[in-house]
């Protein structure tokens, strides 16, 4: 079982920035990806960005170059979010995907409001 420590959510004004961080308790054997999903009230959970162990990245279309995903090491993933919009308000979940498992963090709230 993999658990996560997530940090960095909070309240920010439109146009502001936040940095989300996630550290996993362990890493699985083989290739895997780590990243962030989000879920706004009344909407489905959606991918924000992810990165594989080989450094391949995947960003949602709505990111539009505003967010950058990075990994400090094999256990950690970060998401730098710039130029935040009110539509970015959601609970952001850290995620790890292996060939056979999908692990989720508890989520951290991001609120973009003036």
C-alpha atoms as an extended CHARMM CRD file, in Angstrom:
* protein
*
       114  EXT
         1         1  UNK       CA              0.0000000000        0.0000000000        0.0000000000  PROA      1               0.0000000000
         2         2  UNK       CA              1.2600000000        3.4600000000       -0.9140000000  PROA      2               0.0000000000
         3         3  UNK       CA              0.3770000000        6.5330000000        1.1250000000  PROA      3               0.0000000000
         4         4  UNK       CA              1.1140000000       10.1710000000        0.4270000000  PROA      4               0.0000000000
         5         5  UNK       CA              1.8750000000       13.3930000000        2.2400000000  PROA      5               0.0000000000
         6         6  UNK       CA              0.4300000000       16.3120000000        0.2850000000  PROA      6               0.0000000000
         7         7  UNK       CA              1.0360000000       19.9890000000        0.9620000000  PROA      7               0.0000000000
         8         8  UNK       CA              0.7850000000       23.4270000000       -0.5950000000  PROA      8               0.0000000000
         9         9  UNK       CA             -2.9130000000       24.0360000000       -1.0900000000  PROA      9               0.0000000000
        10        10  UNK       CA             -4.6660000000       27.1350000000        0.1220000000  PROA      10              0.0000000000
        11        11  UNK       CA             -6.3670000000       30.3640000000       -0.8280000000  PROA      11              0.0000000000
        12        12  UNK       CA             -4.8570000000       32.5490000000       -3.5420000000  PROA      12              0.0000000000
        13        13  UNK       CA             -6.0630000000       35.5390000000       -5.5340000000  PROA      13              0.0000000000
        14        14  UNK       CA             -6.6720000000       35.2960000000       -9.2960000000  PROA      14              0.0000000000
        15        15  UNK       CA             -3.3610000000       35.5670000000      -11.1230000000  PROA      15              0.0000000000
        16        16  UNK       CA             -1.4590000000       34.2120000000       -8.1480000000  PROA      16              0.0000000000
        17        17  UNK       CA              0.6780000000       31.0930000000       -7.7780000000  PROA      17              0.0000000000
        18        18  UNK       CA              0.7630000000       27.9900000000       -5.6100000000  PROA      18              0.0000000000
        19        19  UNK       CA              3.1310000000       25.0430000000       -5.3930000000  PROA      19              0.0000000000
        20        20  UNK       CA              1.7330000000       21.6290000000       -4.5150000000  PROA      20              0.0000000000
        21        21  UNK       CA              4.0450000000       18.9170000000       -3.2060000000  PROA      21              0.0000000000
        22        22  UNK       CA              3.4800000000       15.2050000000       -2.7090000000  PROA      22              0.0000000000
        23        23  UNK       CA              5.7610000000       12.5950000000       -1.2070000000  PROA      23              0.0000000000
        24        24  UNK       CA              5.0000000000        8.8820000000       -1.4740000000  PROA      24              0.0000000000
        25        25  UNK       CA              5.7730000000        6.4030000000        1.3080000000  PROA      25              0.0000000000
        26        26  UNK       CA              7.3130000000        3.8990000000       -1.0770000000  PROA      26              0.0000000000
        27        27  UNK       CA              7.7980000000        3.2860000000       -4.7520000000  PROA      27              0.0000000000
        28        28  UNK       CA              6.6540000000        0.2310000000       -6.6470000000  PROA      28              0.0000000000
        29        29  UNK       CA              8.7750000000       -2.0190000000       -8.8040000000  PROA      29              0.0000000000
        30        30  UNK       CA              8.8290000000       -1.1610000000      -12.4670000000  PROA      30              0.0000000000
        31        31  UNK       CA              7.7080000000        1.9240000000      -14.3230000000  PROA      31              0.0000000000
        32        32  UNK       CA              5.0680000000        4.1890000000      -12.8390000000  PROA      32              0.0000000000
        33        33  UNK       CA              3.8030000000        7.7150000000      -13.1420000000  PROA      33              0.0000000000
        34        34  UNK       CA              3.0730000000       10.3150000000      -10.5010000000  PROA      34              0.0000000000
        35        35  UNK       CA              0.9610000000       13.3670000000      -10.9090000000  PROA      35              0.0000000000
        36        36  UNK       CA             -1.9890000000       15.4790000000       -9.8810000000  PROA      36              0.0000000000
        37        37  UNK       CA             -5.6990000000       15.2600000000      -10.5600000000  PROA      37              0.0000000000
        38        38  UNK       CA             -8.4000000000       17.6600000000       -9.4350000000  PROA      38              0.0000000000
        39        39  UNK       CA            -12.0890000000       17.5530000000       -8.6770000000  PROA      39              0.0000000000
        40        40  UNK       CA            -14.3080000000       20.6120000000       -8.4990000000  PROA      40              0.0000000000
        41        41  UNK       CA            -17.7330000000       20.4930000000       -6.8270000000  PROA      41              0.0000000000
        42        42  UNK       CA            -20.2510000000       18.7050000000       -9.0320000000  PROA      42              0.0000000000
        43        43  UNK       CA            -17.6250000000       17.6680000000      -11.5650000000  PROA      43              0.0000000000
        44        44  UNK       CA            -15.6660000000       14.5130000000      -12.3030000000  PROA      44              0.0000000000
        45        45  UNK       CA            -12.0740000000       14.0810000000      -11.2360000000  PROA      45              0.0000000000
        46        46  UNK       CA             -9.7300000000       15.0630000000      -14.0690000000  PROA      46              0.0000000000
        47        47  UNK       CA             -6.0480000000       14.8820000000      -14.8550000000  PROA      47              0.0000000000
        48        48  UNK       CA             -4.0270000000       18.0420000000      -14.3170000000  PROA      48              0.0000000000
        49        49  UNK       CA             -0.5120000000       16.7840000000      -15.0370000000  PROA      49              0.0000000000
        50        50  UNK       CA              1.5840000000       13.6530000000      -14.6650000000  PROA      50              0.0000000000
        51        51  UNK       CA              5.1590000000       12.5280000000      -15.1710000000  PROA      51              0.0000000000
        52        52  UNK       CA              6.5600000000        9.0480000000      -15.7400000000  PROA      52              0.0000000000
        53        53  UNK       CA              9.7450000000        7.6720000000      -14.2460000000  PROA      53              0.0000000000
        54        54  UNK       CA             11.3230000000        8.3230000000      -17.6500000000  PROA      54              0.0000000000
        55        55  UNK       CA             10.4280000000       11.9950000000      -17.5040000000  PROA      55              0.0000000000
        56        56  UNK       CA              7.5580000000       11.9950000000      -19.9780000000  PROA      56              0.0000000000
        57        57  UNK       CA              4.9210000000       14.5800000000      -19.0570000000  PROA      57              0.0000000000
        58        58  UNK       CA              1.2320000000       14.8420000000      -19.7780000000  PROA      58              0.0000000000
        59        59  UNK       CA             -0.7440000000       18.0440000000      -19.2000000000  PROA      59              0.0000000000
        60        60  UNK       CA             -4.4540000000       18.7200000000      -19.4620000000  PROA      60              0.0000000000
        61        61  UNK       CA             -5.4630000000       21.1600000000      -22.1910000000  PROA      61              0.0000000000
        62        62  UNK       CA             -6.7670000000       23.6570000000      -19.6370000000  PROA      62              0.0000000000
        63        63  UNK       CA             -3.2590000000       24.0560000000      -18.1880000000  PROA      63              0.0000000000
        64        64  UNK       CA             -2.2880000000       26.1600000000      -21.2350000000  PROA      64              0.0000000000
        65        65  UNK       CA              1.3360000000       26.4410000000      -20.1340000000  PROA      65              0.0000000000
        66        66  UNK       CA              0.5140000000       27.8400000000      -16.6880000000  PROA      66              0.0000000000
        67        67  UNK       CA              1.5320000000       24.7950000000      -14.6230000000  PROA      67              0.0000000000
        68        68  UNK       CA              4.8260000000       22.8930000000      -14.3930000000  PROA      68              0.0000000000
        69        69  UNK       CA              5.1710000000       19.3880000000      -12.9890000000  PROA      69              0.0000000000
        70        70  UNK       CA              8.4900000000       18.2250000000      -11.6050000000  PROA      70              0.0000000000
        71        71  UNK       CA              9.9350000000       15.4230000000       -9.5370000000  PROA      71              0.0000000000
        72        72  UNK       CA             12.6320000000       15.9660000000       -6.8990000000  PROA      72              0.0000000000
        73        73  UNK       CA             13.3060000000       12.2600000000       -6.7220000000  PROA      73              0.0000000000
        74        74  UNK       CA             11.5060000000        8.9990000000       -7.2880000000  PROA      74              0.0000000000
        75        75  UNK       CA              9.2800000000        9.5450000000       -4.2410000000  PROA      75              0.0000000000
        76        76  UNK       CA              8.1660000000       13.1560000000       -4.7820000000  PROA      76              0.0000000000
        77        77  UNK       CA              6.1940000000       15.1350000000       -7.3000000000  PROA      77              0.0000000000
        78        78  UNK       CA              5.5460000000       18.8750000000       -7.3580000000  PROA      78              0.0000000000
        79        79  UNK       CA              3.1330000000       21.0650000000       -9.2790000000  PROA      79              0.0000000000
        80        80  UNK       CA              3.9040000000       24.7530000000       -9.6990000000  PROA      80              0.0000000000
        81        81  UNK       CA              0.7210000000       26.5680000000      -10.6630000000  PROA      81              0.0000000000
        82        82  UNK       CA              0.9700000000       30.0900000000      -12.0510000000  PROA      82              0.0000000000
        83        83  UNK       CA             -1.6580000000       32.5650000000      -13.2280000000  PROA      83              0.0000000000
        84        84  UNK       CA             -4.3930000000       30.7470000000      -11.3510000000  PROA      84              0.0000000000
        85        85  UNK       CA             -8.0010000000       31.3340000000      -12.3630000000  PROA      85              0.0000000000
        86        86  UNK       CA            -11.1660000000       30.9800000000      -10.2600000000  PROA      86              0.0000000000
        87        87  UNK       CA            -11.9780000000       27.9390000000      -12.4500000000  PROA      87              0.0000000000
        88        88  UNK       CA             -8.9090000000       26.2390000000      -10.9960000000  PROA      88              0.0000000000
        89        89  UNK       CA            -10.6670000000       26.0090000000       -7.6300000000  PROA      89              0.0000000000
        90        90  UNK       CA            -10.8580000000       22.3160000000       -6.7090000000  PROA      90              0.0000000000
        91        91  UNK       CA             -9.5080000000       19.6050000000       -4.4740000000  PROA      91              0.0000000000
        92        92  UNK       CA             -6.1880000000       18.4760000000       -5.9290000000  PROA      92              0.0000000000
        93        93  UNK       CA             -5.1980000000       14.8300000000       -5.4800000000  PROA      93              0.0000000000
        94        94  UNK       CA             -1.7670000000       13.3060000000       -5.7140000000  PROA      94              0.0000000000
        95        95  UNK       CA             -1.7650000000       10.1430000000       -7.8200000000  PROA      95              0.0000000000
        96        96  UNK       CA              0.5350000000        7.2320000000       -8.5290000000  PROA      96              0.0000000000
        97        97  UNK       CA             -0.2460000000        4.8110000000      -11.3490000000  PROA      97              0.0000000000
        98        98  UNK       CA              1.4860000000        1.5070000000      -11.9070000000  PROA      98              0.0000000000
        99        99  UNK       CA              0.6830000000       -1.1970000000      -14.4200000000  PROA      99              0.0000000000
       100       100  UNK       CA             -1.8250000000       -2.7450000000      -12.0400000000  PROA      100             0.0000000000
       101       101  UNK       CA             -2.6480000000       -0.1970000000       -9.3340000000  PROA      101             0.0000000000
       102       102  UNK       CA             -3.9130000000        3.3530000000       -8.9690000000  PROA      102             0.0000000000
       103       103  UNK       CA             -3.1120000000        5.0980000000       -5.6730000000  PROA      103             0.0000000000
       104       104  UNK       CA             -4.6160000000        8.3510000000       -4.4120000000  PROA      104             0.0000000000
       105       105  UNK       CA             -3.7180000000       10.9280000000       -1.8140000000  PROA      105             0.0000000000
       106       106  UNK       CA             -6.2540000000       12.4990000000        0.5340000000  PROA      106             0.0000000000
       107       107  UNK       CA             -6.4270000000       15.7130000000       -1.4710000000  PROA      107             0.0000000000
       108       108  UNK       CA             -5.5790000000       19.3310000000       -0.7850000000  PROA      108             0.0000000000
       109       109  UNK       CA             -7.9610000000       22.2370000000       -1.3420000000  PROA      109             0.0000000000
       110       110  UNK       CA             -7.0100000000       24.9960000000       -3.7680000000  PROA      110             0.0000000000
       111       111  UNK       CA             -9.2750000000       28.0430000000       -3.7660000000  PROA      111             0.0000000000
       112       112  UNK       CA             -8.7710000000       30.8990000000       -6.2140000000  PROA      112             0.0000000000
       113       113  UNK       CA            -10.7960000000       33.9090000000       -5.1740000000  PROA      113             0.0000000000
       114       114  UNK       CA            -10.4730000000       37.6260000000       -4.6300000000  PROA      114             0.0000000000
